[in-house]
């Protein structure tokens, strides 16, 4: 399985069988994104919540390649109303897809679409693919049940925000790593805007001081998990 980071909270997962999953593809108006929506394809698009910097360019991509959206019920219905295919889920629910299992977790944030439609509860997502568990926390503040999430499904890679202001900052993200106990922590949701400027190398050093591994991905970088 491969993981590629496009900046902000946008990632691409490519499974060993070649299935492509996009998470929160915010690209064309993202000043830090190294690619545009026209450069990408997808079999599935996972949305953690409805804010414009997470729905991003999903509909542009979907209009070209007809992926299946996976999101909480209200946001899935919003995608369906826009003419796209979607699989409706909700917090705490899991489902087995062709690429593996996906389960939504709680996240402490908001969720309203750019045109003012309520998008349901914000979410994090745990993906179990090719023998590995990847936890994308979505936009969230710190919460103690991250410990429970890590106990229920041992996390190999945790993708978590460090930008502060709208989400966890570095100090809270470090505590999140302590709670969820992932094998590797990867910071996201920083530097896109001035108000969420943060130093991912400082986060990495603090994680490593705990005896854990952290990887800071360059924008556009792809790694094999």
C-alpha positions in Angstrom: 0.0 0.0 0.0 1.2 3.5 -0.8 0.3 6.8 0.9 0.7 10.2 -0.8 0.3 13.6 0.9 -1.1 16.6 -1.0 -0.9 19.0 1.9 -3.6 20.2 4.4 -5.6 17.0 5.1 -5.5 15.6 1.6 -4.1 12.1 1.0 -4.2 9.4 -1.6 -4.0 5.7 -0.7 -3.2 3.2 -3.4 -3.8 -0.4 -2.4 -1.6 -3.3 -3.4 -4.3 -4.2 -5.9 -4.3 -0.7 -7.5 -7.5 0.7 -5.9 -7.2 4.5 -5.4 -8.8 6.2 -2.4 -8.7 10.0 -2.0 -9.3 11.6 1.4 -10.4 15.2 1.6 -9.0 16.3 -1.8 -8.6 20.1 -1.3 -6.3 21.1 -4.2 -7.2 23.8 -6.8 -7.6 26.7 -4.3 -5.1 25.2 -1.8 -1.9 27.4 -2.0 0.3 24.5 -0.8 -1.1 21.7 -3.0 1.5 20.4 -5.6 -1.2 19.0 -7.9 -4.6 20.0 -9.3 -7.9 18.1 -9.3 -7.4 17.4 -13.0 -4.2 15.4 -12.2 -6.0 12.8 -10.1 -8.3 9.8 -10.4 -10.1 7.9 -7.7 -12.2 4.8 -7.2 -13.4 6.0 -3.8 -13.4 9.5 -2.1 -13.6 9.6 1.7 -14.8 12.9 3.2 -14.3 13.5 6.9 -16.6 16.5 7.0 -18.3 19.1 4.9 -16.1 22.2 5.1 -14.9 23.6 1.8 -11.2 22.8 2.6 -12.2 19.1 2.9 -14.9 18.6 0.3 -12.4 20.6 -1.8 -12.4 19.4 -5.4 -14.3 16.2 -4.8 -17.1 17.0 -7.2 -14.7 18.1 -10.0 -12.9 14.8 -9.7 -16.1 12.8 -9.4 -17.6 14.4 -12.5 -14.7 12.9 -14.5 -14.2 9.5 -13.0 -17.4 8.6 -11.1 -15.9 7.3 -7.7 -18.0 6.2 -4.8 -18.2 8.7 -2.0 -17.9 7.4 1.5 -19.1 9.7 4.3 -21.5 10.1 7.2 -25.2 10.0 6.3 -26.0 13.6 5.8 -22.9 14.4 3.8 -23.5 11.3 1.7 -27.0 12.4 0.9 -25.6 15.8 -0.1 -23.3 14.1 -2.5 -26.2 12.1 -3.9 -28.2 15.3 -4.3 -25.4 16.7 -6.4 -25.7 13.6 -8.7 -22.9 11.4 -7.4 -22.8 7.9 -6.0 -22.3 7.6 -2.2 -22.2 5.0 0.5 -24.0 6.3 3.7 -22.4 5.6 7.0 -22.2 7.1 10.5 -20.0 7.4 13.5 -19.0 4.0 15.0 -20.1 2.1 12.0 -17.8 0.0 9.8 -18.2 -1.6 6.4 -16.2 -3.9 4.2 -15.3 -2.4 0.8 -13.3 -3.9 -2.0 -10.2 -2.2 -0.7 -10.7 -3.3 3.0 -12.6 -2.2 6.0 -13.5 1.4 6.9 -14.9 2.7 10.2 -15.8 6.2 11.2 -14.8 7.6 14.5 -15.9 10.7 16.4 -14.1 14.1 15.8 -14.7 17.3 17.7 -15.2 20.0 15.0 -18.1 21.3 12.8 -19.5 20.3 9.4 -21.4 22.7 7.1 -21.0 22.7 3.3 -19.8 25.9 1.5 -23.4 26.6 0.5 -24.7 26.3 4.1 -26.0 22.8 4.2 -25.5 20.8 7.5 -23.1 18.0 6.7 -23.8 15.7 9.7 -21.3 14.9 12.4 -17.6 15.5 11.6 -15.6 12.3 11.6 -12.3 10.6 11.7 -11.7 7.4 9.8 -9.9 4.2 10.4 -9.0 2.3 7.2 -7.8 -1.3 7.5 -6.1 -2.1 4.2 -3.5 -4.7 3.1 -2.9 -5.7 6.7 -2.3 -2.2 8.0 -4.5 0.2 10.0 -4.4 3.9 9.1 -6.2 6.4 11.3 -7.0 9.8 9.7 -8.4 11.8 12.6 -10.1 14.4 10.4 -10.2 17.9 11.8 -10.5 17.5 15.6 -9.6 18.7 19.0 -8.0 16.3 21.5 -10.3 13.7 23.1 -9.6 10.9 25.5 -11.4 8.3 23.4 -8.4 8.3 21.1 -7.0 5.8 23.6 -10.0 3.6 23.0 -9.7 3.8 19.3 -6.1 2.7 19.5 -7.0 -0.2 21.9 -9.8 -1.4 19.6 -7.7 -1.3 16.4 -3.9 -1.1 16.9 -2.9 1.9 14.7 0.0 1.6 12.3 -0.2 5.1 10.9 -1.9 8.1 12.5 -2.5 11.2 10.4 -3.3 14.1 12.7 -3.6 17.9 12.6 -1.0 20.1 14.3 -2.0 23.5 13.0 -3.9 24.7 16.1 -6.7 27.4 16.0 -9.2 25.1 14.2 -7.8 21.8 15.4 -5.2 20.4 17.7 -1.9 22.1 18.0 1.4 20.4 18.5 1.0 20.0 22.3 -2.4 18.4 22.0 -1.4 16.3 19.0 1.5 15.0 21.0 -1.0 13.9 23.7 -3.1 12.3 21.0 -0.1 10.2 20.0 0.4 9.1 23.6 -3.3 8.1 23.8 -3.7 6.3 20.4 -0.2 4.8 20.5 0.3 4.5 16.7 3.4 2.9 15.3 4.0 6.1 13.1 2.6 9.6 13.5 2.3 11.8 10.4 1.3 15.5 10.9 -1.2 17.3 8.6 -3.4 20.4 8.5 -0.7 23.0 9.0 0.8 25.9 7.0 -2.0 26.1 4.5 -3.1 29.4 5.9 -1.2 31.8 8.2 -3.5 31.1 11.1 -2.5 27.4 11.2 1.2 27.8 10.7 3.1 25.2 12.6 6.5 23.4 12.6 6.1 19.7 11.6 9.8 19.1 12.4 9.2 20.3 16.0 6.3 17.9 16.3 8.4 15.0 14.9 11.2 15.7 17.4 8.7 15.6 20.3 7.1 12.4 19.1 10.5 10.8 18.8 11.3 11.9 22.3 8.4 9.7 23.4 10.2 6.7 21.7 7.7 6.8 18.8 8.3 7.2 15.1 7.1 10.2 13.1 7.4 11.0 9.4 7.0 14.5 7.9 5.8 14.1 4.4 6.7 16.7 1.8 3.8 18.0 -0.3 3.3 15.5 -3.1 5.5 12.9 -1.5 4.5 9.2 -1.7 5.7 6.5 0.6 5.2 2.7 0.8 3.6 1.7 4.0 
